[in-house]
Amino acid sequence: MLTGCFISCGSRGLTLPKEIRMSDVDLVQQFLGHIFAGEMAQALALVHPQARFIGARPTGDARVPLYGTHEGRAGAEHFFRTFAELLIPGDFEVIGRFGGAGYVTFFGKFCHSARKTGRPFLSDWALVAQIDNGMIRFYHFYEDTAALEAALLPIP
């Protein structure tokens, strides 16, 4: 085990095994920090040129532009700019994070608001990322898609 490596996970803790590459976990933490600070250029510098970013569902949907697979740095930038156009960021809590063998997983909960409707978007979330040569090559963000659609879409 890594000495002194402890992650809070609610009221319990998770001790990380020796094979964990903390640099990968730290890379994703740094990436998210740049995104939430509005530092797009710094965030994109951590993205592999051939990266794939998936917003909840890999297939696109014109009603929910966050859905779909976004390719490369331009795709990653489009994904996060679309997020900013649709949602007002609120609380974003990381409950736990772990990684190994080039993969990183973060999970938590958030509460954002839809810009057009003003409705809240509350969800548990998880992020799975693949790190390749110190860059994010794959990024899949999982969230409650029913809650996202309820916040964004007009009420029928």
Backbone torsions as a table, in degrees:
resi	resn	phi	psi	omega
1	MET	NA	151.9	174.3
2	LEU	-75.0	130.5	-179.2
3	THR	-73.8	134.6	175.7
4	GLY	71.0	15.2	-179.0
5	CYS	-103.8	109.1	-174.6
6	PHE	-142.3	132.6	178.8
7	ILE	-117.2	130.3	177.3
8	SER	-72.1	135.3	-179.8
9	CYS	-136.0	76.9	-174.2
10	GLY	70.1	-133.2	-179.9
11	SER	-87.1	-6.5	178.6
12	ARG	-108.6	172.0	178.3
13	GLY	-124.9	165.4	179.6
14	LEU	-130.7	117.5	176.6
15	THR	-89.4	131.4	-175.6
16	LEU	-87.5	135.9	177.0
17	PRO	-68.9	163.4	-174.1
18	LYS	-59.9	-34.3	-174.9
19	GLU	-73.2	-4.2	178.8
20	ILE	-64.7	131.5	176.4
21	ARG	-98.2	91.8	-176.3
22	MET	-56.9	-27.4	179.3
23	SER	-61.2	-34.3	177.2
24	ASP	-68.3	-43.5	177.1
25	VAL	-61.9	-45.4	179.4
26	ASP	-63.2	-35.7	178.5
27	LEU	-61.0	-46.9	179.8
28	VAL	-66.8	-39.0	176.5
29	GLN	-60.5	-44.0	178.7
30	GLN	-63.8	-42.5	178.2
31	PHE	-58.0	-50.5	179.8
32	LEU	-62.4	-37.6	176.9
33	GLY	-59.5	-43.7	177.8
34	HIS	-64.2	-42.8	-179.6
35	ILE	-59.8	-50.1	-176.7
36	PHE	-72.3	-18.2	175.7
37	ALA	-89.3	-0.9	-178.8
38	GLY	75.4	20.7	-178.3
39	GLU	-97.9	71.8	-173.7
40	MET	-62.4	-44.3	-177.9
41	ALA	-60.3	-42.8	179.3
42	GLN	-66.9	-39.0	178.0
43	ALA	-64.3	-46.1	-177.4
44	LEU	-66.3	-25.0	176.5
45	ALA	-64.9	-18.0	179.5
46	LEU	-95.7	2.7	-176.5
47	VAL	-102.0	131.3	177.2
48	HIS	-64.6	141.8	-179.7
49	PRO	-58.2	-25.9	-179.6
50	GLN	-107.5	28.5	-177.5
51	ALA	-66.8	156.3	171.3
52	ARG	-124.4	124.5	177.3
53	PHE	-113.2	126.6	-179.8
54	ILE	-117.6	124.3	177.6
55	GLY	-95.2	90.7	177.0
56	ALA	66.9	-61.8	-179.0
57	ARG	-116.3	133.4	-177.7
58	PRO	-69.8	-21.1	179.3
59	THR	-94.1	132.3	-179.3
60	GLY	-68.3	161.3	178.9
61	ASP	-150.3	119.6	-177.0
62	ALA	-59.0	-27.8	-180.0
63	ARG	-72.6	-28.8	-177.9
64	VAL	-130.9	88.6	-174.1
65	PRO	-62.9	-12.5	176.6
66	LEU	-72.7	-24.5	178.8
67	TYR	-69.0	153.3	175.1
68	GLY	118.0	174.5	178.9
69	THR	-106.0	124.9	-175.9
70	HIS	-112.0	124.0	-171.3
71	GLU	-99.5	139.0	172.8
72	GLY	69.6	-175.1	179.6
73	ARG	-64.4	-38.3	179.0
74	ALA	-63.8	-38.8	177.3
75	GLY	-65.6	-41.3	177.6
76	ALA	-62.7	-43.7	179.1
77	GLU	-62.6	-43.8	178.6
78	HIS	-60.2	-42.9	179.5
79	PHE	-57.8	-49.4	-176.3
80	PHE	-75.3	-30.3	174.9
81	ARG	-69.0	-37.9	176.5
82	THR	-63.6	-42.3	175.2
83	PHE	-53.8	-48.3	-177.6
84	ALA	-66.1	-30.9	178.0
85	GLU	-72.3	-34.0	-174.5
86	LEU	-92.6	-31.9	-170.3
87	LEU	-128.4	147.9	171.1
88	ILE	-98.5	114.3	-178.4
89	PRO	-61.8	139.1	176.2
90	GLY	-123.4	-140.4	178.2
91	ASP	-65.8	135.0	177.8
92	PHE	-136.7	104.3	-174.6
93	GLU	-106.5	127.2	171.8
94	VAL	-93.0	114.4	180.0
95	ILE	-87.3	-36.7	-179.8
96	GLY	-156.0	162.5	178.8
97	ARG	-156.8	144.3	178.0
98	PHE	-158.8	165.2	179.6
99	GLY	-166.0	167.2	176.9
100	GLY	175.5	153.1	176.8
101	ALA	54.6	36.3	176.9
102	GLY	84.0	6.4	178.5
103	TYR	-121.2	148.0	-179.3
104	VAL	-133.9	140.0	174.3
105	THR	-129.6	131.4	172.9
106	PHE	-119.2	152.9	174.5
107	PHE	-151.7	156.3	-179.2
108	GLY	178.7	-147.9	178.3
109	LYS	-146.3	156.3	178.7
110	PHE	-146.1	166.7	173.5
111	CYS	-142.9	106.5	176.9
112	HIS	-112.1	177.4	175.4
113	SER	-130.6	143.4	176.9
114	ALA	-77.4	131.6	-178.3
115	ARG	-63.2	-45.6	-174.6
116	LYS	-75.2	-39.6	-174.6
117	THR	-98.3	-21.4	-175.5
118	GLY	76.1	-0.2	-178.3
119	ARG	-76.9	147.7	179.5
120	PRO	-75.2	151.7	174.2
121	PHE	-126.9	98.7	179.5
122	LEU	-105.1	137.6	-179.3
123	SER	-162.1	148.8	159.3
124	ASP	-74.8	156.6	-180.0
125	TRP	-147.4	160.3	172.5
126	ALA	-145.1	148.1	178.3
127	LEU	-128.6	128.0	173.6
128	VAL	-116.0	126.8	-179.3
129	ALA	-130.7	146.9	172.6
130	GLN	-110.3	133.7	-179.7
131	ILE	-108.2	131.1	-180.0
132	ASP	-130.2	114.5	-179.7
133	ASN	52.4	44.2	175.9
134	GLY	76.1	17.5	178.8
135	MET	-134.6	151.3	178.6
136	ILE	-76.9	116.8	-179.3
137	ARG	-101.8	-28.1	-180.0
138	PHE	-140.7	136.5	-175.7
139	TYR	-145.1	112.9	177.8
140	HIS	-123.7	118.3	-178.9
141	PHE	-102.3	123.1	-179.9
142	TYR	-106.0	135.0	179.5
143	GLU	-153.3	174.7	179.3
144	ASP	-76.4	99.6	-175.9
145	THR	-69.1	-30.3	176.3
146	ALA	-64.6	-40.4	178.2
147	ALA	-67.7	-37.7	177.4
148	LEU	-62.6	-48.0	-179.7
149	GLU	-64.7	-38.4	177.9
150	ALA	-63.6	-33.2	179.4
151	ALA	-77.4	-38.9	-172.6
152	LEU	-88.1	-38.8	-168.4
153	LEU	-88.7	150.9	176.8
154	PRO	-61.7	148.7	177.1
155	ILE	-77.0	126.1	-177.2
156	PRO	-68.2	NA	NA
